[in-house]
């Protein structure tokens, strides 16, 4: 049971760490690749993770939404 709990905790940590990437993917953000790169490379810093999350949550400009 301890191994299973450890596995669940590790999976949960990675899901939380990659949350900005997941949000960008779900919202079909036009800068998804850049957000993923920022998240992976600078997400270990709190500022990098928050920056990627905010960027993923920012509304897309109207022109980008029309072209999508």
mmCIF file as Biopython writes it, N, C-alpha, C and O atoms, coordinates in Angstrom:
data_model
#
loop_
_atom_site.group_PDB
_atom_site.id
_atom_site.type_symbol
_atom_site.label_atom_id
_atom_site.label_alt_id
_atom_site.label_comp_id
_atom_site.label_asym_id
_atom_site.label_entity_id
_atom_site.label_seq_id
_atom_site.pdbx_PDB_ins_code
_atom_site.Cartn_x
_atom_site.Cartn_y
_atom_site.Cartn_z
_atom_site.occupancy
_atom_site.B_iso_or_equiv
_atom_site.auth_seq_id
_atom_site.auth_asym_id
_atom_site.pdbx_PDB_model_num
ATOM 1   N N  . UNK A ? 1  ? 0.825   -1.197 0.000   1.0 0.0 1  A 1 
ATOM 2   C CA . UNK A ? 1  ? 0.000   0.000  0.000   1.0 0.0 1  A 1 
ATOM 3   C C  . UNK A ? 1  ? 0.870   1.262  0.000   1.0 0.0 1  A 1 
ATOM 4   O O  . UNK A ? 1  ? 0.507   2.273  -0.601  1.0 0.0 1  A 1 
ATOM 5   N N  . UNK A ? 2  ? 2.025   1.193  0.682   1.0 0.0 2  A 1 
ATOM 6   C CA . UNK A ? 2  ? 2.902   2.357  0.724   1.0 0.0 2  A 1 
ATOM 7   C C  . UNK A ? 2  ? 3.478   2.677  -0.644  1.0 0.0 2  A 1 
ATOM 8   O O  . UNK A ? 2  ? 3.667   3.847  -0.978  1.0 0.0 2  A 1 
ATOM 9   N N  . UNK A ? 3  ? 3.759   1.658  -1.437  1.0 0.0 3  A 1 
ATOM 10  C CA . UNK A ? 3  ? 4.288   1.871  -2.782  1.0 0.0 3  A 1 
ATOM 11  C C  . UNK A ? 3  ? 3.227   2.538  -3.650  1.0 0.0 3  A 1 
ATOM 12  O O  . UNK A ? 3  ? 3.532   3.455  -4.413  1.0 0.0 3  A 1 
ATOM 13  N N  . UNK A ? 4  ? 2.002   2.088  -3.536  1.0 0.0 4  A 1 
ATOM 14  C CA . UNK A ? 4  ? 0.906   2.676  -4.312  1.0 0.0 4  A 1 
ATOM 15  C C  . UNK A ? 4  ? 0.700   4.135  -3.929  1.0 0.0 4  A 1 
ATOM 16  O O  . UNK A ? 4  ? 0.530   4.987  -4.801  1.0 0.0 4  A 1 
ATOM 17  N N  . UNK A ? 5  ? 0.714   4.428  -2.643  1.0 0.0 5  A 1 
ATOM 18  C CA . UNK A ? 5  ? 0.542   5.802  -2.186  1.0 0.0 5  A 1 
ATOM 19  C C  . UNK A ? 5  ? 1.685   6.681  -2.686  1.0 0.0 5  A 1 
ATOM 20  O O  . UNK A ? 5  ? 1.459   7.819  -3.098  1.0 0.0 5  A 1 
ATOM 21  N N  . UNK A ? 6  ? 2.894   6.167  -2.650  1.0 0.0 6  A 1 
ATOM 22  C CA . UNK A ? 6  ? 4.036   6.911  -3.167  1.0 0.0 6  A 1 
ATOM 23  C C  . UNK A ? 6  ? 3.903   7.182  -4.654  1.0 0.0 6  A 1 
ATOM 24  O O  . UNK A ? 6  ? 4.232   8.269  -5.128  1.0 0.0 6  A 1 
ATOM 25  N N  . UNK A ? 7  ? 3.419   6.191  -5.385  1.0 0.0 7  A 1 
ATOM 26  C CA . UNK A ? 7  ? 3.196   6.350  -6.818  1.0 0.0 7  A 1 
ATOM 27  C C  . UNK A ? 7  ? 2.144   7.422  -7.085  1.0 0.0 7  A 1 
ATOM 28  O O  . UNK A ? 7  ? 2.323   8.255  -7.974  1.0 0.0 7  A 1 
ATOM 29  N N  . UNK A ? 8  ? 1.065   7.410  -6.336  1.0 0.0 8  A 1 
ATOM 30  C CA . UNK A ? 8  ? 0.000   8.405  -6.503  1.0 0.0 8  A 1 
ATOM 31  C C  . UNK A ? 8  ? 0.518   9.807  -6.185  1.0 0.0 8  A 1 
ATOM 32  O O  . UNK A ? 8  ? 0.181   10.765 -6.881  1.0 0.0 8  A 1 
ATOM 33  N N  . UNK A ? 9  ? 1.327   9.929  -5.148  1.0 0.0 9  A 1 
ATOM 34  C CA . UNK A ? 9  ? 1.889   11.229 -4.784  1.0 0.0 9  A 1 
ATOM 35  C C  . UNK A ? 9  ? 2.812   11.745 -5.887  1.0 0.0 9  A 1 
ATOM 36  O O  . UNK A ? 9  ? 2.765   12.928 -6.226  1.0 0.0 9  A 1 
ATOM 37  N N  . UNK A ? 10 ? 3.639   10.884 -6.444  1.0 0.0 10 A 1 
ATOM 38  C CA . UNK A ? 10 ? 4.553   11.293 -7.518  1.0 0.0 10 A 1 
ATOM 39  C C  . UNK A ? 10 ? 3.778   11.718 -8.757  1.0 0.0 10 A 1 
ATOM 40  O O  . UNK A ? 10 ? 4.102   12.736 -9.368  1.0 0.0 10 A 1 
ATOM 41  N N  . UNK A ? 11 ? 2.757   10.952 -9.134  1.0 0.0 11 A 1 
ATOM 42  C CA . UNK A ? 11 ? 1.925   11.314 -10.297 1.0 0.0 11 A 1 
ATOM 43  C C  . UNK A ? 11 ? 1.217   12.644 -10.035 1.0 0.0 11 A 1 
ATOM 44  O O  . UNK A ? 11 ? 1.135   13.490 -10.926 1.0 0.0 11 A 1 
ATOM 45  N N  . UNK A ? 12 ? 0.711   12.830 -8.824  1.0 0.0 12 A 1 
ATOM 46  C CA . UNK A ? 12 ? 0.052   14.091 -8.465  1.0 0.0 12 A 1 
ATOM 47  C C  . UNK A ? 12 ? 1.001   15.270 -8.534  1.0 0.0 12 A 1 
ATOM 48  O O  . UNK A ? 12 ? 0.626   16.351 -8.986  1.0 0.0 12 A 1 
ATOM 49  N N  . UNK A ? 13 ? 2.236   15.063 -8.085  1.0 0.0 13 A 1 
ATOM 50  C CA . UNK A ? 13 ? 3.233   16.132 -8.148  1.0 0.0 13 A 1 
ATOM 51  C C  . UNK A ? 13 ? 3.507   16.533 -9.597  1.0 0.0 13 A 1 
ATOM 52  O O  . UNK A ? 13 ? 3.546   17.722 -9.913  1.0 0.0 13 A 1 
ATOM 53  N N  . UNK A ? 14 ? 3.696   15.552 -10.479 1.0 0.0 14 A 1 
ATOM 54  C CA . UNK A ? 14 ? 3.959   15.859 -11.883 1.0 0.0 14 A 1 
ATOM 55  C C  . UNK A ? 14 ? 2.755   16.520 -12.550 1.0 0.0 14 A 1 
ATOM 56  O O  . UNK A ? 14 ? 2.921   17.394 -13.401 1.0 0.0 14 A 1 
ATOM 57  N N  . UNK A ? 15 ? 1.554   16.112 -12.173 1.0 0.0 15 A 1 
ATOM 58  C CA . UNK A ? 15 ? 0.357   16.752 -12.729 1.0 0.0 15 A 1 
ATOM 59  C C  . UNK A ? 15 ? 0.281   18.213 -12.287 1.0 0.0 15 A 1 
ATOM 60  O O  . UNK A ? 15 ? -0.066  19.087 -13.081 1.0 0.0 15 A 1 
ATOM 61  N N  . UNK A ? 16 ? 0.602   18.473 -11.033 1.0 0.0 16 A 1 
ATOM 62  C CA . UNK A ? 16 ? 0.596   19.848 -10.533 1.0 0.0 16 A 1 
ATOM 63  C C  . UNK A ? 16 ? 1.706   20.664 -11.186 1.0 0.0 16 A 1 
ATOM 64  O O  . UNK A ? 16 ? 1.502   21.822 -11.550 1.0 0.0 16 A 1 
ATOM 65  N N  . UNK A ? 17 ? 2.878   20.055 -11.331 1.0 0.0 17 A 1 
ATOM 66  C CA . UNK A ? 17 ? 4.014   20.739 -11.952 1.0 0.0 17 A 1 
ATOM 67  C C  . UNK A ? 17 ? 3.695   21.118 -13.398 1.0 0.0 17 A 1 
ATOM 68  O O  . UNK A ? 17 ? 4.061   22.200 -13.855 1.0 0.0 17 A 1 
ATOM 69  N N  . UNK A ? 18 ? 3.019   20.234 -14.107 1.0 0.0 18 A 1 
ATOM 70  C CA . UNK A ? 18 ? 2.702   20.472 -15.519 1.0 0.0 18 A 1 
ATOM 71  C C  . UNK A ? 18 ? 1.339   21.132 -15.723 1.0 0.0 18 A 1 
ATOM 72  O O  . UNK A ? 18 ? 0.857   21.200 -16.854 1.0 0.0 18 A 1 
ATOM 73  N N  . UNK A ? 19 ? 0.718   21.614 -14.663 1.0 0.0 19 A 1 
ATOM 74  C CA . UNK A ? 19 ? -0.600  22.245 -14.764 1.0 0.0 19 A 1 
ATOM 75  C C  . UNK A ? 19 ? -0.642  23.371 -15.801 1.0 0.0 19 A 1 
ATOM 76  O O  . UNK A ? 19 ? -1.594  23.419 -16.579 1.0 0.0 19 A 1 
ATOM 77  N N  . UNK A ? 20 ? 0.343   24.284 -15.853 1.0 0.0 20 A 1 
ATOM 78  C CA . UNK A ? 20 ? 0.286   25.317 -16.904 1.0 0.0 20 A 1 
ATOM 79  C C  . UNK A ? 20 ? 0.269   24.734 -18.320 1.0 0.0 20 A 1 
ATOM 80  O O  . UNK A ? 20 ? -0.432  25.242 -19.195 1.0 0.0 20 A 1 
ATOM 81  N N  . UNK A ? 21 ? 1.031   23.683 -18.538 1.0 0.0 21 A 1 
ATOM 82  C CA . UNK A ? 21 ? 1.043   23.036 -19.858 1.0 0.0 21 A 1 
ATOM 83  C C  . UNK A ? 21 ? -0.298  22.390 -20.163 1.0 0.0 21 A 1 
ATOM 84  O O  . UNK A ? 21 ? -0.777  22.446 -21.295 1.0 0.0 21 A 1 
ATOM 85  N N  . UNK A ? 22 ? -0.899  21.781 -19.161 1.0 0.0 22 A 1 
ATOM 86  C CA . UNK A ? 22 ? -2.200  21.141 -19.342 1.0 0.0 22 A 1 
ATOM 87  C C  . UNK A ? 22 ? -3.267  22.184 -19.651 1.0 0.0 22 A 1 
ATOM 88  O O  . UNK A ? 22 ? -4.112  21.975 -20.522 1.0 0.0 22 A 1 
ATOM 89  N N  . UNK A ? 23 ? -3.227  23.312 -18.935 1.0 0.0 23 A 1 
ATOM 90  C CA . UNK A ? 23 ? -4.206  24.387 -19.167 1.0 0.0 23 A 1 
ATOM 91  C C  . UNK A ? 23 ? -4.036  24.952 -20.574 1.0 0.0 23 A 1 
ATOM 92  O O  . UNK A ? 23 ? -5.021  25.168 -21.280 1.0 0.0 23 A 1 
ATOM 93  N N  . UNK A ? 24 ? -2.788  25.191 -20.986 1.0 0.0 24 A 1 
ATOM 94  C CA . UNK A ? 24 ? -2.547  25.725 -22.338 1.0 0.0 24 A 1 
ATOM 95  C C  . UNK A ? 24 ? -3.058  24.762 -23.396 1.0 0.0 24 A 1 
ATOM 96  O O  . UNK A ? 24 ? -3.625  25.185 -24.404 1.0 0.0 24 A 1 
ATOM 97  N N  . UNK A ? 25 ? -2.861  23.470 -23.172 1.0 0.0 25 A 1 
ATOM 98  C CA . UNK A ? 25 ? -3.315  22.451 -24.140 1.0 0.0 25 A 1 
ATOM 99  C C  . UNK A ? 25 ? -4.844  22.426 -24.220 1.0 0.0 25 A 1 
ATOM 100 O O  . UNK A ? 25 ? -5.414  22.390 -25.310 1.0 0.0 25 A 1 
ATOM 101 N N  . UNK A ? 26 ? -5.496  22.445 -23.064 1.0 0.0 26 A 1 
ATOM 102 C CA . UNK A ? 26 ? -6.966  22.393 -23.037 1.0 0.0 26 A 1 
ATOM 103 C C  . UNK A ? 26 ? -7.590  23.636 -23.665 1.0 0.0 26 A 1 
ATOM 104 O O  . UNK A ? 26 ? -8.634  23.550 -24.312 1.0 0.0 26 A 1 
ATOM 105 N N  . UNK A ? 27 ? -6.952  24.795 -23.474 1.0 0.0 27 A 1 
ATOM 106 C CA . UNK A ? 27 ? -7.495  26.039 -24.005 1.0 0.0 27 A 1 
ATOM 107 C C  . UNK A ? 27 ? -7.055  26.291 -25.446 1.0 0.0 27 A 1 
ATOM 108 O O  . UNK A ? 27 ? -7.445  27.294 -26.044 1.0 0.0 27 A 1 
ATOM 109 N N  . UNK A ? 28 ? -6.240  25.385 -26.013 1.0 0.0 28 A 1 
ATOM 110 C CA . UNK A ? 28 ? -5.718  25.533 -27.376 1.0 0.0 28 A 1 
ATOM 111 C C  . UNK A ? 28 ? -5.039  26.890 -27.556 1.0 0.0 28 A 1 
ATOM 112 O O  . UNK A ? 28 ? -5.301  27.619 -28.513 1.0 0.0 28 A 1 
ATOM 113 N N  . UNK A ? 29 ? -4.167  27.201 -26.614 1.0 0.0 29 A 1 
ATOM 114 C CA . UNK A ? 29 ? -3.457  28.478 -26.623 1.0 0.0 29 A 1 
ATOM 115 C C  . UNK A ? 29 ? -2.512  28.530 -27.825 1.0 0.0 29 A 1 
ATOM 116 O O  . UNK A ? 29 ? -1.826  27.550 -28.112 1.0 0.0 29 A 1 
ATOM 117 N N  . UNK A ? 30 ? -2.470  29.667 -28.533 1.0 0.0 30 A 1 
ATOM 118 C CA . UNK A ? 30 ? -1.603  29.747 -29.712 1.0 0.0 30 A 1 
ATOM 119 C C  . UNK A ? 30 ? -0.111  29.640 -29.370 1.0 0.0 30 A 1 
ATOM 120 O O  . UNK A ? 30 ? 0.686   29.283 -30.237 1.0 0.0 30 A 1 
ATOM 121 N N  . UNK A ? 31 ? 0.274   29.935 -28.150 1.0 0.0 31 A 1 
ATOM 122 C CA . UNK A ? 31 ? 1.671   29.846 -27.725 1.0 0.0 31 A 1 
ATOM 123 C C  . UNK A ? 31 ? 1.898   28.628 -26.838 1.0 0.0 31 A 1 
ATOM 124 O O  . UNK A ? 31 ? 2.715   28.678 -25.918 1.0 0.0 31 A 1 
ATOM 125 N N  . UNK A ? 32 ? 1.200   27.557 -27.098 1.0 0.0 32 A 1 
ATOM 126 C CA . UNK A ? 32 ? 1.277   26.360 -26.262 1.0 0.0 32 A 1 
ATOM 127 C C  . UNK A ? 32 ? 2.703   25.829 -26.143 1.0 0.0 32 A 1 
ATOM 128 O O  . UNK A ? 32 ? 3.144   25.476 -25.049 1.0 0.0 32 A 1 
ATOM 129 N N  . UNK A ? 33 ? 3.416   25.770 -27.246 1.0 0.0 33 A 1 
ATOM 130 C CA . UNK A ? 33 ? 4.779   25.232 -27.228 1.0 0.0 33 A 1 
ATOM 131 C C  . UNK A ? 33 ? 5.688   26.067 -26.337 1.0 0.0 33 A 1 
ATOM 132 O O  . UNK A ? 33 ? 6.469   25.516 -25.562 1.0 0.0 33 A 1 
ATOM 133 N N  . UNK A ? 34 ? 5.596   27.378 -26.436 1.0 0.0 34 A 1 
ATOM 134 C CA . UNK A ? 34 ? 6.424   28.258 -25.611 1.0 0.0 34 A 1 
ATOM 135 C C  . UNK A ? 34 ? 6.063   28.119 -24.132 1.0 0.0 34 A 1 
ATOM 136 O O  . UNK A ? 34 ? 6.942   28.167 -23.271 1.0 0.0 34 A 1 
ATOM 137 N N  . UNK A ? 35 ? 4.787   27.947 -23.840 1.0 0.0 35 A 1 
ATOM 138 C CA . UNK A ? 35 ? 4.354   27.765 -22.449 1.0 0.0 35 A 1 
ATOM 139 C C  . UNK A ? 35 ? 4.897   26.457 -21.896 1.0 0.0 35 A 1 
ATOM 140 O O  . UNK A ? 35 ? 5.345   26.404 -20.751 1.0 0.0 35 A 1 
ATOM 141 N N  . UNK A ? 36 ? 4.860   25.401 -22.703 1.0 0.0 36 A 1 
ATOM 142 C CA . UNK A ? 36 ? 5.393   24.107 -22.261 1.0 0.0 36 A 1 
ATOM 143 C C  . UNK A ? 36 ? 6.892   24.218 -22.003 1.0 0.0 36 A 1 
ATOM 144 O O  . UNK A ? 36 ? 7.385   23.695 -21.004 1.0 0.0 36 A 1 
ATOM 145 N N  . UNK A ? 37 ? 7.622   24.893 -22.891 1.0 0.0 37 A 1 
ATOM 146 C CA . UNK A ? 37 ? 9.063   25.050 -22.704 1.0 0.0 37 A 1 
ATOM 147 C C  . UNK A ? 37 ? 9.355   25.840 -21.436 1.0 0.0 37 A 1 
ATOM 148 O O  . UNK A ? 37 ? 10.221  25.452 -20.652 1.0 0.0 37 A 1 
ATOM 149 N N  . UNK A ? 38 ? 8.645   26.938 -21.226 1.0 0.0 38 A 1 
ATOM 150 C CA . UNK A ? 38 ? 8.820   27.724 -20.002 1.0 0.0 38 A 1 
ATOM 151 C C  . UNK A ? 38 ? 8.500   26.887 -18.780 1.0 0.0 38 A 1 
ATOM 152 O O  . UNK A ? 38 ? 9.231   26.925 -17.790 1.0 0.0 38 A 1 
ATOM 153 N N  . UNK A ? 39 ? 7.422   26.137 -18.838 1.0 0.0 39 A 1 
ATOM 154 C CA . UNK A ? 39 ? 7.006   25.306 -17.711 1.0 0.0 39 A 1 
ATOM 155 C C  . UNK A ? 39 ? 8.055   24.247 -17.380 1.0 0.0 39 A 1 
ATOM 156 O O  . UNK A ? 39 ? 8.379   24.037 -16.211 1.0 0.0 39 A 1 
ATOM 157 N N  . UNK A ? 40 ? 8.580   23.588 -18.394 1.0 0.0 40 A 1 
ATOM 158 C CA . UNK A ? 40 ? 9.549   22.509 -18.160 1.0 0.0 40 A 1 
ATOM 159 C C  . UNK A ? 40 ? 10.893  23.063 -17.693 1.0 0.0 40 A 1 
ATOM 160 O O  . UNK A ? 40 ? 11.503  22.514 -16.776 1.0 0.0 40 A 1 
ATOM 161 N N  . UNK A ? 41 ? 11.360  24.149 -18.320 1.0 0.0 41 A 1 
ATOM 162 C CA . UNK A ? 41 ? 12.689  24.658 -18.006 1.0 0.0 41 A 1 
ATOM 163 C C  . UNK A ? 41 ? 12.735  25.565 -16.779 1.0 0.0 41 A 1 
ATOM 164 O O  . UNK A ? 41 ? 13.715  25.535 -16.035 1.0 0.0 41 A 1 
ATOM 165 N N  . UNK A ? 42 ? 11.700  26.365 -16.552 1.0 0.0 42 A 1 
ATOM 166 C CA . UNK A ? 42 ? 11.728  27.306 -15.424 1.0 0.0 42 A 1 
ATOM 167 C C  . UNK A ? 42 ? 10.629  27.036 -14.412 1.0 0.0 42 A 1 
ATOM 168 O O  . UNK A ? 42 ? 10.471  27.793 -13.454 1.0 0.0 42 A 1 
ATOM 169 N N  . UNK A ? 43 ? 9.872   25.973 -14.611 1.0 0.0 43 A 1 
ATOM 170 C CA . UNK A ? 43 ? 8.775   25.678 -13.695 1.0 0.0 43 A 1 
ATOM 171 C C  . UNK A ? 43 ? 9.227   25.291 -12.310 1.0 0.0 43 A 1 
ATOM 172 O O  . UNK A ? 43 ? 8.443   25.380 -11.365 1.0 0.0 43 A 1 
ATOM 173 N N  . UNK A ? 44 ? 10.483  24.856 -12.156 1.0 0.0 44 A 1 
ATOM 174 C CA . UNK A ? 44 ? 10.980  24.474 -10.842 1.0 0.0 44 A 1 
ATOM 175 C C  . UNK A ? 44 ? 11.106  25.687 -9.934  1.0 0.0 44 A 1 
ATOM 176 O O  . UNK A ? 44 ? 11.115  25.542 -8.711  1.0 0.0 44 A 1 
ATOM 177 N N  . UNK A ? 45 ? 11.206  26.897 -10.520 1.0 0.0 45 A 1 
ATOM 178 C CA . UNK A ? 45 ? 11.159  28.108 -9.709  1.0 0.0 45 A 1 
ATOM 179 C C  . UNK A ? 45 ? 9.695   28.502 -9.591  1.0 0.0 45 A 1 
ATOM 180 O O  . UNK A ? 45 ? 8.921   28.339 -10.534 1.0 0.0 45 A 1 
ATOM 181 N N  . UNK A ? 46 ? 9.331   29.003 -8.465  1.0 0.0 46 A 1 
ATOM 182 C CA . UNK A ? 46 ? 7.925   29.378 -8.262  1.0 0.0 46 A 1 
ATOM 183 C C  . UNK A ? 46 ? 7.511   30.454 -9.253  1.0 0.0 46 A 1 
ATOM 184 O O  . UNK A ? 46 ? 6.395   30.426 -9.772  1.0 0.0 46 A 1 
ATOM 185 N N  . UNK A ? 47 ? 8.404   31.403 -9.518  1.0 0.0 47 A 1 
ATOM 186 C CA . UNK A ? 47 ? 8.088   32.498 -10.446 1.0 0.0 47 A 1 
ATOM 187 C C  . UNK A ? 47 ? 7.877   31.970 -11.862 1.0 0.0 47 A 1 
ATOM 188 O O  . UNK A ? 47 ? 6.960   32.413 -12.554 1.0 0.0 47 A 1 
ATOM 189 N N  . UNK A ? 48 ? 8.706   31.039 -12.296 1.0 0.0 48 A 1 
ATOM 190 C CA . UNK A ? 48 ? 8.548   30.453 -13.629 1.0 0.0 48 A 1 
ATOM 191 C C  . UNK A ? 48 ? 7.251   29.686 -13.765 1.0 0.0 48 A 1 
ATOM 192 O O  . UNK A ? 48 ? 6.587   29.761 -14.799 1.0 0.0 48 A 1 
ATOM 193 N N  . UNK A ? 49 ? 6.876   28.936 -12.710 1.0 0.0 49 A 1 
ATOM 194 C CA . UNK A ? 49 ? 5.642   28.165 -12.736 1.0 0.0 49 A 1 
ATOM 195 C C  . UNK A ? 49 ? 4.424   29.089 -12.773 1.0 0.0 49 A 1 
ATOM 196 O O  . UNK A ? 49 ? 3.497   28.873 -13.554 1.0 0.0 49 A 1 
ATOM 197 N N  . UNK A ? 50 ? 4.432   30.118 -11.925 1.0 0.0 50 A 1 
ATOM 198 C CA . UNK A ? 50 ? 3.308   31.063 -11.899 1.0 0.0 50 A 1 
ATOM 199 C C  . UNK A ? 50 ? 3.233   31.824 -13.218 1.0 0.0 50 A 1 
ATOM 200 O O  . UNK A ? 50 ? 2.145   32.051 -13.747 1.0 0.0 50 A 1 
ATOM 201 N N  . UNK A ? 51 ? 4.384   32.215 -13.746 1.0 0.0 51 A 1 
ATOM 202 C CA . UNK A ? 51 ? 4.396   32.916 -15.036 1.0 0.0 51 A 1 
ATOM 203 C C  . UNK A ? 51 ? 3.797   32.074 -16.147 1.0 0.0 51 A 1 
ATOM 204 O O  . UNK A ? 51 ? 3.021   32.577 -16.959 1.0 0.0 51 A 1 
ATOM 205 N N  . UNK A ? 52 ? 4.150   30.803 -16.189 1.0 0.0 52 A 1 
ATOM 206 C CA . UNK A ? 52 ? 3.596   29.910 -17.216 1.0 0.0 52 A 1 
ATOM 207 C C  . UNK A ? 52 ? 2.095   29.719 -17.019 1.0 0.0 52 A 1 
ATOM 208 O O  . UNK A ? 52 ? 1.339   29.677 -17.990 1.0 0.0 52 A 1 
ATOM 209 N N  . UNK A ? 53 ? 1.665   29.602 -15.765 1.0 0.0 53 A 1 
ATOM 210 C CA . UNK A ? 53 ? 0.235   29.423 -15.490 1.0 0.0 53 A 1 
ATOM 211 C C  . UNK A ? 53 ? -0.565  30.658 -15.880 1.0 0.0 53 A 1 
ATOM 212 O O  . UNK A ? 53 ? -1.632  30.543 -16.484 1.0 0.0 53 A 1 
ATOM 213 N N  . UNK A ? 54 ? -0.058  31.833 -15.541 1.0 0.0 54 A 1 
ATOM 214 C CA . UNK A ? 54 ? -0.751  33.078 -15.907 1.0 0.0 54 A 1 
ATOM 215 C C  . UNK A ? 54 ? -0.811  33.217 -17.415 1.0 0.0 54 A 1 
ATOM 216 O O  . UNK A ? 54 ? -1.852  33.580 -17.962 1.0 0.0 54 A 1 
ATOM 217 N N  . UNK A ? 55 ? 0.288   32.933 -18.091 1.0 0.0 55 A 1 
ATOM 218 C CA . UNK A ? 55 ? 0.335   33.022 -19.554 1.0 0.0 55 A 1 
ATOM 219 C C  . UNK A ? 55 ? -0.655  32.053 -20.188 1.0 0.0 55 A 1 
ATOM 220 O O  . UNK A ? 55 ? -1.300  32.386 -21.183 1.0 0.0 55 A 1 
ATOM 221 N N  . UNK A ? 56 ? -0.779  30.866 -19.623 1.0 0.0 56 A 1 
ATOM 222 C CA . UNK A ? 56 ? -1.713  29.877 -20.159 1.0 0.0 56 A 1 
ATOM 223 C C  . UNK A ? 56 ? -3.164  30.297 -19.941 1.0 0.0 56 A 1 
ATOM 224 O O  . UNK A ? 56 ? -4.045  29.929 -20.718 1.0 0.0 56 A 1 
ATOM 225 N N  . UNK A ? 57 ? -3.410  31.066 -18.887 1.0 0.0 57 A 1 
ATOM 226 C CA . UNK A ? 57 ? -4.791  31.468 -18.561 1.0 0.0 57 A 1 
ATOM 227 C C  . UNK A ? 57 ? -5.218  32.782 -19.195 1.0 0.0 57 A 1 
ATOM 228 O O  . UNK A ? 57 ? -6.403  33.116 -19.180 1.0 0.0 57 A 1 
ATOM 229 N N  . UNK A ? 58 ? -4.269  33.536 -19.755 1.0 0.0 58 A 1 
ATOM 230 C CA . UNK A ? 58 ? -4.599  34.824 -20.359 1.0 0.0 58 A 1 
ATOM 231 C C  . UNK A ? 58 ? -5.472  34.597 -21.572 1.0 0.0 58 A 1 
ATOM 232 O O  . UNK A ? 58 ? -5.227  33.691 -22.369 1.0 0.0 58 A 1 
ATOM 233 N N  . UNK A ? 59 ? -6.495  35.427 -21.707 1.0 0.0 59 A 1 
ATOM 234 C CA . UNK A ? 59 ? -7.380  35.321 -22.860 1.0 0.0 59 A 1 
ATOM 235 C C  . UNK A ? 59 ? -6.627  35.647 -24.138 1.0 0.0 59 A 1 
ATOM 236 O O  . UNK A ? 59 ? -5.758  36.518 -24.166 1.0 0.0 59 A 1 
ATOM 237 N N  . UNK A ? 60 ? -6.976  34.937 -25.181 1.0 0.0 60 A 1 
ATOM 238 C CA . UNK A ? 60 ? -6.356  35.148 -26.485 1.0 0.0 60 A 1 
ATOM 239 C C  . UNK A ? 60 ? -6.955  36.385 -27.127 1.0 0.0 60 A 1 
ATOM 240 O O  . UNK A ? 60 ? -8.135  36.674 -26.932 1.0 0.0 60 A 1 
ATOM 241 N N  . UNK A ? 61 ? -6.156  37.121 -27.890 1.0 0.0 61 A 1 
ATOM 242 C CA . UNK A ? 61 ? -6.709  38.266 -28.617 1.0 0.0 61 A 1 
ATOM 243 C C  . UNK A ? 61 ? -7.788  37.817 -29.599 1.0 0.0 61 A 1 
ATOM 244 O O  . UNK A ? 61 ? -7.804  36.665 -30.032 1.0 0.0 61 A 1 
ATOM 245 N N  . UNK A ? 62 ? -8.667  38.713 -29.939 1.0 0.0 62 A 1 
ATOM 246 C CA . UNK A ? 62 ? -9.783  38.375 -30.820 1.0 0.0 62 A 1 
ATOM 247 C C  . UNK A ? 62 ? -9.297  37.872 -32.181 1.0 0.0 62 A 1 
ATOM 248 O O  . UNK A ? 62 ? -9.889  36.950 -32.742 1.0 0.0 62 A 1 
ATOM 249 N N  . UNK A ? 63 ? -8.233  38.462 -32.716 1.0 0.0 63 A 1 
ATOM 250 C CA . UNK A ? 63 ? -7.725  38.043 -34.028 1.0 0.0 63 A 1 
ATOM 251 C C  . UNK A ? 63 ? -7.232  36.598 -33.977 1.0 0.0 63 A 1 
ATOM 252 O O  . UNK A ? 63 ? -7.458  35.833 -34.915 1.0 0.0 63 A 1 
ATOM 253 N N  . UNK A ? 64 ? -6.565  36.222 -32.897 1.0 0.0 64 A 1 
ATOM 254 C CA . UNK A ? 64 ? -6.069  34.863 -32.780 1.0 0.0 64 A 1 
ATOM 255 C C  . UNK A ? 64 ? -7.219  33.868 -32.646 1.0 0.0 64 A 1 
ATOM 256 O O  . UNK A ? 64 ? -7.140  32.750 -33.155 1.0 0.0 64 A 1 
ATOM 257 N N  . UNK A ? 65 ? -8.273  34.270 -31.970 1.0 0.0 65 A 1 
ATOM 258 C CA . UNK A ? 65 ? -9.425  33.399 -31.786 1.0 0.0 65 A 1 
ATOM 259 C C  . UNK A ? 65 ? -10.161 33.182 -33.112 1.0 0.0 65 A 1 
ATOM 260 O O  . UNK A ? 65 ? -10.695 32.099 -33.350 1.0 0.0 65 A 1 
ATOM 261 N N  . UNK A ? 66 ? -10.193 34.195 -33.969 1.0 0.0 66 A 1 
ATOM 262 C CA . UNK A ? 66 ? -10.875 34.064 -35.254 1.0 0.0 66 A 1 
ATOM 263 C C  . UNK A ? 66 ? -10.092 33.144 -36.178 1.0 0.0 66 A 1 
ATOM 264 O O  . UNK A ? 66 ? -10.694 32.359 -36.910 1.0 0.0 66 A 1 
ATOM 265 N N  . UNK A ? 67 ? -8.756  33.223 -36.161 1.0 0.0 67 A 1 
ATOM 266 C CA . UNK A ? 67 ? -7.929  32.415 -37.029 1.0 0.0 67 A 1 
ATOM 267 C C  . UNK A ? 67 ? -7.837  30.965 -36.581 1.0 0.0 67 A 1 
ATOM 268 O O  . UNK A ? 67 ? -7.449  30.100 -37.367 1.0 0.0 67 A 1 
ATOM 269 N N  . UNK A ? 68 ? -8.186  30.688 -35.338 1.0 0.0 68 A 1 
ATOM 270 C CA . UNK A ? 68 ? -8.071  29.313 -34.813 1.0 0.0 68 A 1 
ATOM 271 C C  . UNK A ? 68 ? -9.147  28.474 -35.303 1.0 0.0 68 A 1 
ATOM 272 O O  . UNK A ? 68 ? -9.211  27.291 -34.966 1.0 0.0 68 A 1 
#
